[in-house]
């Protein structure tokens, strides 16, 4: 009887181990699919920038990091903040939609499924850009999936715009002004 119990336990252990391996492979596969979907969304946003940012700024256009850095006050931000900005998914500029038509930068984090961490990164990177470039900035997250209520609340609290994969603005966000001591 003990032999049967040992064989049963051994069989169960093998099945559990194999199930664990299957779960790891599924998690890995889902991560890869998410990255592919995120890249696809990034490409769509780049190709249709005015569509995706129309509810946040008018006359939106993509700007390259090198162009921004050419006018950047490197002494105004810490190196880790600059490194984080360099990893932003998208930098753009456009005109504020508040009637004043002043130019602003937009820093967007683009993902298949955004979370609170993406919202925080968009806010922090927009703040870094506003300080270093001496121009107000808006943080935004763009997501293929409809963000959860927690993500929307986090964005509202930090003033980050939330845009879905169709270009619908779910949360308008706010402007990060240039601090007075760094304004031109």
Secondary structure, DSSP 8 states (H G I E B T S, - for coil): -HHHHHHHHHHHHHHHHHHHHHHHHHHHHHHHHHHHHHHHHHHHHHHTHHHHHTTTEEEEEE--HHHHHHT--GGGS-HHHHHHHHT-SEEEEEEESSSS--EEEEEEEEESS--HHHHHHHHHHHHHHHHHHTS-EEEEEEESS---HHHHHHHHHHT-EEEETTS-EEE----B---GGG--
